[in-house]
């Protein structure tokens, strides 16, 4: 909860100690407002505004990368503490997704500002960096959870999904670069690499998601401050529908027949049921958030969980609209985009107010039963 405080300098050096990797979620949430908006059928008249939103996300990324570099240089003990904390370490997946989201936005929302050549170059750099970081996080964070963190089943939260979702973002945004590569093996290699990352992330998500659902059923609702993270489950769902649709869009002429046609079929046969489950989860997560608000849930950085995951559902619904020709998916994409914009306004307003009041920056607060940095196995118990 943001409390009244005397105004302080926005980012004094001492306060950078508390600048955690969770801050990259604000970059992701801003970039997806632009890229999801471009995917809408009525986006033509808004391209200038969407380009401005993308430019804001690029500025936020540059500022945050600089601040995090200072954090790594001056507060290495805190960096080690973040990696040792199971409540914080998964947020390193957000670094990869922030790089990827801004890079992909360069080719969709930002092209009119940058020009095609500059947009392709920027996307290529950010896609390469984001994919490398994402694949590293997908291995390193689960390894740390198994070897160092000693977490209990009752501590499972949707935050655990963040490292394994990052490769799915690469799978969804990599196809944007395929037409800009030389024909032949370079294009096919990148496209099949995106399909491989789709499978990698999907199977890893299927391992993690049952733990999250079982924790809700057996241990009760999440703590109030963590309740918005239930929306993170929408990320791998919407992003996977987007990924398989984007892969199918560029497959003709890149992969031989009949595989290109098979990918178009997969985009519908996979996308329709998964989008249905995403809507079910959206209803469940919304019910939990309404309950938490009634019980006094205030603003925290976890509110950014309302943005990027919903944005992936917008692009997923837009993909299904292209591949099925059904107007209902266009309407769904438009309705979800309205939710996304409202969520971004709420999260951005709360973040700015907290920065100006001095409440932020601060690292994510772990759940009451979560182990502290550097501690061993904790006692099990319900988290409510």
C-alpha positions as a Markdown table, in Angstrom:
| # | Residue | x | y | z |
|---|---|---|---|---|
| 1 | Unk | 0.0 | 0.0 | 0.0 |
| 2 | Unk | 1.4 | 3.4 | -1.0 |
| 3 | Unk | 1.5 | 5.6 | 2.1 |
| 4 | Unk | 2.0 | 9.3 | 2.5 |
| 5 | Unk | 5.6 | 10.4 | 2.6 |
| 6 | Unk | 7.7 | 13.4 | 1.9 |
| 7 | Unk | 8.8 | 13.7 | -1.7 |
| 8 | Unk | 12.3 | 12.4 | -2.3 |
| 9 | Unk | 14.6 | 12.3 | -5.3 |
| 10 | Unk | 13.3 | 9.8 | -7.8 |
| 11 | Unk | 16.3 | 7.4 | -7.9 |
| 12 | Unk | 19.0 | 8.3 | -5.3 |
| 13 | Unk | 22.0 | 6.0 | -5.4 |
| 14 | Unk | 21.2 | 4.4 | -2.1 |
| 15 | Unk | 17.7 | 3.4 | -3.2 |
| 16 | Unk | 19.0 | 1.5 | -6.2 |
| 17 | Unk | 19.9 | -1.2 | -3.7 |
| 18 | Unk | 16.2 | -2.2 | -3.7 |
| 19 | Unk | 15.8 | -2.1 | -7.5 |
| 20 | Unk | 14.9 | -5.8 | -8.2 |
| 21 | Unk | 14.4 | -7.6 | -11.5 |
| 22 | Unk | 10.7 | -7.4 | -11.0 |
| 23 | Unk | 10.8 | -3.8 | -12.4 |
| 24 | Unk | 11.2 | -5.2 | -15.9 |
| 25 | Unk | 7.5 | -6.2 | -15.7 |
| 26 | Unk | 6.7 | -2.5 | -16.2 |
| 27 | Unk | 8.6 | -2.4 | -19.5 |
| 28 | Unk | 6.9 | -5.6 | -20.6 |
| 29 | Unk | 3.5 | -4.2 | -19.7 |
| 30 | Unk | 4.1 | -0.9 | -21.6 |
| 31 | Unk | 5.5 | -2.5 | -24.7 |
| 32 | Unk | 2.6 | -5.0 | -25.0 |
| 33 | Unk | 0.1 | -2.1 | -25.0 |
| 34 | Unk | 1.7 | -1.0 | -28.3 |
| 35 | Unk | 2.2 | -4.4 | -29.9 |
| 36 | Unk | -1.2 | -5.7 | -29.0 |
| 37 | Unk | -2.8 | -2.5 | -30.2 |
| 38 | Unk | -1.2 | -3.0 | -33.6 |
| 39 | Unk | -2.7 | -6.5 | -33.8 |
| 40 | Unk | -6.3 | -5.1 | -33.6 |
| 41 | Unk | -8.2 | -4.8 | -36.9 |
| 42 | Unk | -9.1 | -1.1 | -36.2 |
| 43 | Unk | -5.5 | -0.1 | -35.2 |
| 44 | Unk | -4.7 | 1.9 | -38.4 |
| 45 | Unk | -5.9 | 5.2 | -37.0 |
| 46 | Unk | -4.0 | 4.7 | -33.7 |
| 47 | Unk | -0.6 | 3.9 | -35.1 |
| 48 | Unk | 0.9 | 7.2 | -34.1 |
| 49 | Unk | -0.3 | 6.8 | -30.5 |
| 50 | Unk | 0.9 | 3.2 | -30.4 |
| 51 | Unk | 4.3 | 4.2 | -31.7 |
| 52 | Unk | 4.5 | 6.8 | -28.9 |
| 53 | Unk | 3.7 | 4.1 | -26.3 |
| 54 | Unk | 6.3 | 1.8 | -27.8 |
| 55 | Unk | 8.9 | 4.7 | -27.7 |
| 56 | Unk | 8.0 | 5.1 | -24.0 |
| 57 | Unk | 8.7 | 1.4 | -23.4 |
| 58 | Unk | 12.1 | 1.7 | -25.1 |
| 59 | Unk | 13.0 | 4.7 | -22.9 |
| 60 | Unk | 11.9 | 2.8 | -19.8 |
| 61 | Unk | 14.1 | -0.2 | -20.9 |
| 62 | Unk | 17.1 | 2.0 | -21.4 |
| 63 | Unk | 16.7 | 3.7 | -18.0 |
| 64 | Unk | 16.1 | 0.4 | -16.2 |
| 65 | Unk | 19.0 | -1.3 | -17.8 |
| 66 | Unk | 21.3 | 1.6 | -16.7 |
| 67 | Unk | 19.9 | 1.5 | -13.2 |
| 68 | Unk | 20.2 | -2.2 | -12.9 |
| 69 | Unk | 23.8 | -2.0 | -14.2 |
| 70 | Unk | 24.6 | 0.4 | -11.3 |
| 71 | Unk | 22.8 | -2.0 | -8.9 |
| 72 | Unk | 25.0 | -4.9 | -10.1 |
| 73 | Unk | 28.2 | -2.8 | -9.7 |
| 74 | Unk | 27.5 | -1.3 | -6.3 |
| 75 | Unk | 25.2 | -3.8 | -4.5 |
| 76 | Unk | 26.6 | -7.2 | -5.4 |
| 77 | Unk | 25.6 | -8.6 | -2.0 |
| 78 | Unk | 22.0 | -7.7 | -2.9 |
| 79 | Unk | 22.4 | -9.4 | -6.3 |
| 80 | Unk | 23.5 | -12.6 | -4.6 |
| 81 | Unk | 20.6 | -12.3 | -2.1 |
| 82 | Unk | 18.1 | -11.9 | -5.0 |
| 83 | Unk | 19.4 | -15.1 | -6.7 |
| 84 | Unk | 19.2 | -16.9 | -3.4 |
| 85 | Unk | 15.6 | -15.8 | -2.7 |
| 86 | Unk | 13.0 | -18.0 | -4.4 |
| 87 | Unk | 10.5 | -15.1 | -4.3 |
| 88 | Unk | 12.9 | -12.9 | -6.4 |
| 89 | Unk | 15.0 | -15.2 | -8.6 |
| 90 | Unk | 12.2 | -16.1 | -11.0 |
| 91 | Unk | 11.8 | -12.4 | -12.0 |
| 92 | Unk | 15.0 | -12.7 | -14.0 |
| 93 | Unk | 12.8 | -14.1 | -16.7 |
| 94 | Unk | 11.3 | -10.6 | -16.9 |
| 95 | Unk | 14.6 | -9.2 | -18.1 |
| 96 | Unk | 14.5 | -11.5 | -21.1 |
| 97 | Unk | 10.8 | -10.8 | -21.8 |
| 98 | Unk | 11.4 | -7.0 | -21.5 |
| 99 | Unk | 14.1 | -7.1 | -24.2 |
| 100 | Unk | 12.0 | -9.3 | -26.4 |
| 101 | Unk | 8.8 | -7.2 | -26.0 |
| 102 | Unk | 10.6 | -4.0 | -26.9 |
| 103 | Unk | 12.4 | -5.6 | -29.8 |
| 104 | Unk | 9.3 | -7.1 | -31.2 |
| 105 | Unk | 7.5 | -3.8 | -30.8 |
| 106 | Unk | 10.1 | -2.1 | -32.9 |
| 107 | Unk | 8.9 | -4.1 | -36.0 |
| 108 | Unk | 5.2 | -3.7 | -35.2 |
| 109 | Unk | 4.5 | -0.4 | -33.5 |
| 110 | Unk | 7.8 | 1.3 | -33.9 |
| 111 | Unk | 8.5 | 0.8 | -37.5 |
| 112 | Unk | 6.9 | 4.1 | -38.6 |
| 113 | Unk | 9.2 | 6.0 | -36.2 |
| 114 | Unk | 12.4 | 4.1 | -37.0 |
| 115 | Unk | 12.1 | 2.9 | -40.6 |
| 116 | Unk | 12.3 | -0.7 | -41.6 |
| 117 | Unk | 16.0 | -1.1 | -41.6 |
| 118 | Unk | 16.6 | 0.4 | -38.1 |
| 119 | Unk | 13.6 | -1.5 | -36.7 |
| 120 | Unk | 15.0 | -4.8 | -38.0 |
| 121 | Unk | 18.4 | -4.1 | -36.6 |
| 122 | Unk | 17.1 | -3.1 | -33.2 |
| 123 | Unk | 14.8 | -6.1 | -33.1 |
| 124 | Unk | 17.6 | -8.5 | -34.1 |
| 125 | Unk | 19.8 | -7.2 | -31.3 |
| 126 | Unk | 17.1 | -7.3 | -28.6 |
| 127 | Unk | 15.8 | -10.6 | -29.9 |
| 128 | Unk | 19.2 | -12.2 | -29.7 |
| 129 | Unk | 19.9 | -10.8 | -26.3 |
| 130 | Unk | 16.5 | -11.6 | -24.9 |
| 131 | Unk | 16.5 | -15.2 | -26.3 |
| 132 | Unk | 19.9 | -15.9 | -24.8 |
| 133 | Unk | 18.9 | -14.5 | -21.4 |
| 134 | Unk | 15.6 | -16.3 | -21.5 |
| 135 | Unk | 17.1 | -19.7 | -22.3 |
| 136 | Unk | 19.7 | -19.2 | -19.6 |
| 137 | Unk | 17.0 | -18.2 | -17.0 |
| 138 | Unk | 14.8 | -21.2 | -18.1 |
| 139 | Unk | 17.7 | -23.5 | -17.0 |
| 140 | Unk | 19.4 | -21.5 | -14.2 |
| 141 | Unk | 16.3 | -20.5 | -12.1 |
| 142 | Unk | 14.8 | -24.0 | -11.9 |
| 143 | Unk | 18.3 | -25.3 | -11.1 |
| 144 | Unk | 18.6 | -22.9 | -8.2 |
| 145 | Unk | 15.1 | -23.8 | -7.0 |
| 146 | Unk | 16.1 | -27.4 | -6.9 |
| 147 | Unk | 19.6 | -27.1 | -5.5 |
| 148 | Unk | 19.7 | -23.9 | -3.4 |
| 149 | Unk | 16.2 | -22.6 | -2.5 |
| 150 | Unk | 14.6 | -25.7 | -0.9 |
| 151 | Unk | 11.1 | -24.5 | -1.5 |
| 152 | Unk | 8.0 | -26.3 | -0.2 |
| 153 | Unk | 4.9 | -27.2 | -2.3 |
| 154 | Unk | 2.8 | -24.8 | -0.3 |
| 155 | Unk | 5.0 | -21.9 | -1.5 |
| 156 | Unk | 4.2 | -22.4 | -5.2 |
| 157 | Unk | 3.0 | -19.2 | -6.9 |
| 158 | Unk | 2.5 | -18.2 | -10.6 |
| 159 | Unk | 5.8 | -16.3 | -10.3 |
| 160 | Unk | 7.5 | -19.7 | -10.8 |
| 161 | Unk | 6.3 | -19.6 | -14.4 |
| 162 | Unk | 8.3 | -16.5 | -15.4 |
| 163 | Unk | 11.6 | -18.1 | -16.3 |
| 164 | Unk | 10.0 | -20.9 | -18.4 |
| 165 | Unk | 7.7 | -18.5 | -20.2 |
| 166 | Unk | 10.5 | -16.4 | -21.6 |
| 167 | Unk | 11.3 | -18.8 | -24.5 |
| 168 | Unk | 7.6 | -18.7 | -25.5 |
| 169 | Unk | 8.0 | -15.0 | -26.0 |
| 170 | Unk | 10.9 | -15.7 | -28.3 |
| 171 | Unk | 8.8 | -18.2 | -30.1 |
| 172 | Unk | 6.1 | -15.6 | -30.7 |
| 173 | Unk | 8.3 | -12.7 | -31.7 |
| 174 | Unk | 11.0 | -14.6 | -33.7 |
| 175 | Unk | 8.8 | -15.1 | -36.8 |
| 176 | Unk | 8.7 | -11.3 | -37.3 |
| 177 | Unk | 12.4 | -11.5 | -38.3 |
| 178 | Unk | 12.1 | -14.5 | -40.6 |
| 179 | Unk | 11.1 | -12.6 | -43.7 |
| 180 | Unk | 14.2 | -10.3 | -43.2 |
| 181 | Unk | 16.6 | -13.2 | -43.4 |
| 182 | Unk | 18.1 | -14.7 | -46.6 |
| 183 | Unk | 15.8 | -17.3 | -48.2 |
| 184 | Unk | 16.5 | -20.9 | -47.6 |
| 185 | Unk | 18.1 | -22.4 | -44.6 |
| 186 | Unk | 18.5 | -19.2 | -42.5 |
| 187 | Unk | 14.7 | -18.6 | -42.6 |
| 188 | Unk | 13.8 | -22.2 | -42.0 |
| 189 | Unk | 16.4 | -22.5 | -39.2 |
| 190 | Unk | 15.0 | -19.5 | -37.3 |
| 191 | Unk | 11.4 | -20.6 | -37.8 |
| 192 | Unk | 12.0 | -24.1 | -36.5 |
| 193 | Unk | 14.1 | -22.8 | -33.6 |
| 194 | Unk | 11.0 | -20.7 | -32.7 |
| 195 | Unk | 8.9 | -23.8 | -32.9 |
| 196 | Unk | 11.4 | -25.7 | -30.7 |
| 197 | Unk | 11.2 | -22.9 | -28.1 |
| 198 | Unk | 7.4 | -23.1 | -28.3 |
| 199 | Unk | 7.6 | -26.8 | -27.3 |
| 200 | Unk | 10.3 | -26.1 | -24.7 |
| 201 | Unk | 8.2 | -23.5 | -22.9 |
| 202 | Unk | 4.9 | -25.3 | -23.3 |
| 203 | Unk | 6.2 | -28.5 | -21.7 |
| 204 | Unk | 7.9 | -26.7 | -18.9 |
| 205 | Unk | 4.7 | -24.7 | -18.2 |
| 206 | Unk | 2.7 | -28.0 | -18.1 |
| 207 | Unk | 5.1 | -29.1 | -15.4 |
| 208 | Unk | 4.8 | -26.0 | -13.3 |
| 209 | Unk | 1.1 | -25.1 | -13.7 |
| 210 | Unk | -0.2 | -28.2 | -11.8 |
| 211 | Unk | 1.9 | -27.1 | -8.8 |
| 212 | Unk | 0.3 | -23.6 | -8.8 |
| 213 | Unk | -3.2 | -25.0 | -9.1 |
| 214 | Unk | -2.6 | -27.6 | -6.4 |
| 215 | Unk | -1.2 | -24.9 | -4.1 |
| 216 | Unk | -4.5 | -22.9 | -4.5 |
| 217 | Unk | -6.7 | -25.9 | -3.8 |
| 218 | Unk | -4.7 | -27.3 | -0.9 |
| 219 | Unk | -3.3 | -24.2 | 0.8 |
| 220 | Unk | -6.0 | -21.6 | 0.1 |
| 221 | Unk | -5.8 | -18.2 | -1.7 |
| 222 | Unk | -2.5 | -16.4 | -2.2 |
| 223 | Unk | -1.5 | -13.5 | 0.2 |
| 224 | Unk | -3.2 | -10.3 | -0.8 |
| 225 | Unk | -0.1 | -8.7 | -2.4 |
| 226 | Unk | 0.5 | -11.8 | -4.5 |
| 227 | Unk | -3.0 | -12.3 | -5.7 |
| 228 | Unk | -2.5 | -10.3 | -9.0 |
| 229 | Unk | 0.2 | -12.8 | -9.9 |
| 230 | Unk | -2.6 | -15.3 | -10.8 |
| 231 | Unk | -2.8 | -13.3 | -14.0 |
| 232 | Unk | 0.7 | -14.5 | -14.9 |
| 233 | Unk | -0.8 | -17.9 | -15.9 |
| 234 | Unk | -2.4 | -16.2 | -18.8 |
| 235 | Unk | 1.1 | -15.4 | -20.2 |
| 236 | Unk | 2.1 | -18.9 | -21.4 |
| 237 | Unk | -1.5 | -19.5 | -22.6 |
| 238 | Unk | -2.0 | -16.4 | -24.7 |
| 239 | Unk | 1.6 | -16.3 | -25.8 |
| 240 | Unk | 1.6 | -19.9 | -27.0 |
| 241 | Unk | -1.6 | -19.2 | -29.1 |
| 242 | Unk | 0.2 | -16.2 | -30.5 |
| 243 | Unk | 3.4 | -18.1 | -31.2 |
| 244 | Unk | 1.8 | -21.0 | -33.1 |
| 245 | Unk | -0.3 | -18.5 | -35.1 |
| 246 | Unk | 2.8 | -16.3 | -36.0 |
| 247 | Unk | 4.8 | -19.4 | -37.0 |
| 248 | Unk | 1.9 | -20.5 | -39.2 |
| 249 | Unk | 1.7 | -17.1 | -40.8 |
| 250 | Unk | 5.3 | -17.1 | -42.1 |
| 251 | Unk | 5.6 | -20.9 | -42.8 |
| 252 | Unk | 4.5 | -20.9 | -46.5 |
| 253 | Unk | 7.7 | -20.7 | -48.6 |
| 254 | Unk | 9.9 | -21.2 | -45.6 |
| 255 | Unk | 9.2 | -24.9 | -44.6 |
| 256 | Unk | 8.2 | -27.4 | -47.3 |
| 257 | Unk | 4.8 | -28.8 | -47.9 |
| 258 | Unk | 2.8 | -30.4 | -46.2 |
| 259 | Unk | 4.4 | -29.0 | -43.0 |
| 260 | Unk | 3.4 | -25.4 | -43.8 |
| 261 | Unk | -0.3 | -26.5 | -44.1 |
| 262 | Unk | 0.0 | -28.6 | -41.0 |
| 263 | Unk | 1.2 | -25.5 | -39.0 |
| 264 | Unk | -1.9 | -23.6 | -40.2 |
| 265 | Unk | -4.1 | -26.4 | -39.0 |
| 266 | Unk | -2.2 | -26.5 | -35.7 |
| 267 | Unk | -2.8 | -22.8 | -35.2 |
| 268 | Unk | -6.5 | -23.4 | -35.0 |
| 269 | Unk | -6.6 | -26.9 | -33.4 |
| 270 | Unk | -4.2 | -25.7 | -30.6 |
| 271 | Unk | -5.3 | -22.1 | -30.3 |
| 272 | Unk | -9.1 | -22.6 | -29.9 |
| 273 | Unk | -9.0 | -24.9 | -26.8 |
| 274 | Unk | -6.1 | -23.1 | -25.2 |
| 275 | Unk | -7.8 | -19.7 | -25.6 |
| 276 | Unk | -10.9 | -21.3 | -24.0 |
| 277 | Unk | -8.8 | -22.3 | -21.0 |
| 278 | Unk | -7.3 | -18.9 | -20.8 |
| 279 | Unk | -10.7 | -17.3 | -20.5 |
| 280 | Unk | -11.6 | -19.8 | -17.8 |
| 281 | Unk | -8.4 | -18.8 | -15.9 |
| 282 | Unk | -9.1 | -15.1 | -16.5 |
| 283 | Unk | -12.5 | -15.6 | -14.7 |
| 284 | Unk | -10.9 | -17.5 | -11.8 |
| 285 | Unk | -8.1 | -15.0 | -11.4 |
| 286 | Unk | -10.5 | -12.0 | -11.6 |
| 287 | Unk | -12.6 | -13.6 | -8.8 |
| 288 | Unk | -9.6 | -13.9 | -6.6 |
| 289 | Unk | -8.6 | -10.3 | -7.2 |
| 290 | Unk | -12.1 | -9.1 | -6.4 |
| 291 | Unk | -12.0 | -11.0 | -3.2 |
| 292 | Unk | -8.5 | -9.6 | -2.4 |
| 293 | Unk | -9.6 | -6.0 | -3.0 |
| 294 | Unk | -12.5 | -6.5 | -0.7 |
| 295 | Unk | -10.1 | -7.6 | 2.0 |
| 296 | Unk | -7.9 | -4.6 | 1.6 |
| 297 | Unk | -5.4 | -5.4 | -1.2 |
| 298 | Unk | -3.5 | -2.2 | -2.0 |
| 299 | Unk | -1.2 | -1.3 | -4.8 |
| 300 | Unk | 2.1 | -3.1 | -5.3 |
| 301 | Unk | 4.4 | -3.8 | -8.3 |
| 302 | Unk | 2.5 | -7.1 | -8.7 |
| 303 | Unk | -0.2 | -5.1 | -10.4 |
| 304 | Unk | 1.9 | -5.1 | -13.5 |
| 305 | Unk | 0.9 | -8.8 | -13.7 |
| 306 | Unk | -2.5 | -7.5 | -15.0 |
| 307 | Unk | -0.8 | -6.1 | -18.2 |
| 308 | Unk | 1.6 | -8.3 | -20.2 |
| 309 | Unk | -0.4 | -11.6 | -19.7 |
| 310 | Unk | -3.6 | -10.0 | -20.8 |
| 311 | Unk | -1.8 | -8.5 | -23.8 |
| 312 | Unk | -0.7 | -12.0 | -24.9 |
| 313 | Unk | -4.3 | -13.0 | -24.9 |
| 314 | Unk | -5.1 | -10.0 | -27.1 |
| 315 | Unk | -2.6 | -11.1 | -29.7 |
| 316 | Unk | -3.7 | -14.7 | -29.4 |
| 317 | Unk | -7.3 | -13.8 | -30.0 |
| 318 | Unk | -6.2 | -11.6 | -33.0 |
| 319 | Unk | -4.3 | -14.6 | -34.4 |
| 320 | Unk | -7.3 | -16.8 | -34.1 |
| 321 | Unk | -9.4 | -14.2 | -35.9 |
| 322 | Unk | -7.0 | -14.3 | -38.8 |
| 323 | Unk | -6.9 | -18.0 | -39.0 |
| 324 | Unk | -10.6 | -18.7 | -38.5 |
| 325 | Unk | -12.1 | -15.7 | -40.0 |
| 326 | Unk | -14.6 | -15.5 | -37.1 |
| 327 | Unk | -15.7 | -12.0 | -36.0 |
| 328 | Unk | -16.1 | -13.3 | -32.4 |
| 329 | Unk | -12.3 | -13.4 | -32.0 |
| 330 | Unk | -12.0 | -9.9 | -33.3 |
| 331 | Unk | -14.5 | -8.8 | -30.7 |
| 332 | Unk | -12.7 | -10.8 | -28.0 |
| 333 | Unk | -9.4 | -9.2 | -28.9 |
| 334 | Unk | -10.9 | -5.7 | -28.7 |
| 335 | Unk | -12.6 | -6.4 | -25.4 |
| 336 | Unk | -9.4 | -7.8 | -23.9 |
| 337 | Unk | -7.5 | -4.8 | -25.2 |
| 338 | Unk | -9.8 | -2.5 | -23.2 |
| 339 | Unk | -9.0 | -4.5 | -20.1 |
| 340 | Unk | -5.3 | -4.2 | -20.9 |
| 341 | Unk | -5.4 | -0.5 | -21.3 |
| 342 | Unk | -7.3 | 0.0 | -18.0 |
| 343 | Unk | -4.9 | -2.3 | -16.2 |
| 344 | Unk | -1.9 | -0.4 | -17.6 |
| 345 | Unk | -3.3 | 2.9 | -16.5 |
| 346 | Unk | -3.9 | 1.5 | -12.9 |
| 347 | Unk | -0.4 | 0.0 | -12.7 |
| 348 | Unk | 1.4 | 3.0 | -14.2 |
| 349 | Unk | -0.5 | 5.5 | -11.9 |
| 350 | Unk | 0.2 | 3.5 | -8.8 |
| 351 | Unk | 3.9 | 3.1 | -9.8 |
| 352 | Unk | 4.4 | 6.8 | -10.4 |
| 353 | Unk | 2.7 | 7.7 | -7.1 |
| 354 | Unk | 4.8 | 5.2 | -5.2 |
| 355 | Unk | 8.0 | 6.5 | -6.8 |
| 356 | Unk | 7.2 | 10.1 | -6.0 |
| 357 | Unk | 6.2 | 9.3 | -2.4 |
| 358 | Unk | 9.4 | 7.3 | -1.8 |
| 359 | Unk | 7.7 | 4.0 | -1.2 |
| 360 | Unk | 9.4 | 2.5 | -4.3 |
| 361 | Unk | 11.8 | 1.2 | -5.5 |
| 362 | Unk | 11.7 | -1.8 | -3.3 |
| 363 | Unk | 12.2 | -5.5 | -4.0 |
| 364 | Unk | 9.2 | -7.8 | -4.2 |
| 365 | Unk | 8.0 | -8.8 | -0.7 |
| 366 | Unk | 8.1 | -12.6 | -0.3 |
| 367 | Unk | 5.1 | -14.5 | 1.0 |
| 368 | Unk | 5.0 | -15.0 | 4.8 |
| 369 | Unk | 6.1 | -18.7 | 4.5 |
| 370 | Unk | 8.8 | -18.1 | 1.8 |
| 371 | Unk | 12.4 | -18.7 | 2.9 |
| 372 | Unk | 14.5 | -15.7 | 3.4 |
| 373 | Unk | 17.6 | -15.2 | 1.2 |
| 374 | Unk | 20.3 | -17.7 | 2.2 |
| 375 | Unk | 18.1 | -19.8 | 4.5 |
| 376 | Unk | 17.6 | -23.5 | 4.3 |
| 377 | Unk | 14.3 | -25.4 | 4.2 |
| 378 | Unk | 11.5 | -23.7 | 5.9 |
| 379 | Unk | 8.6 | -25.3 | 7.8 |
| 380 | Unk | 5.6 | -26.1 | 5.7 |
| 381 | Unk | 2.4 | -24.3 | 6.2 |
| 382 | Unk | -0.6 | -22.7 | 4.6 |
| 383 | Unk | -0.2 | -19.3 | 3.1 |
| 384 | Unk | -3.3 | -17.2 | 3.3 |
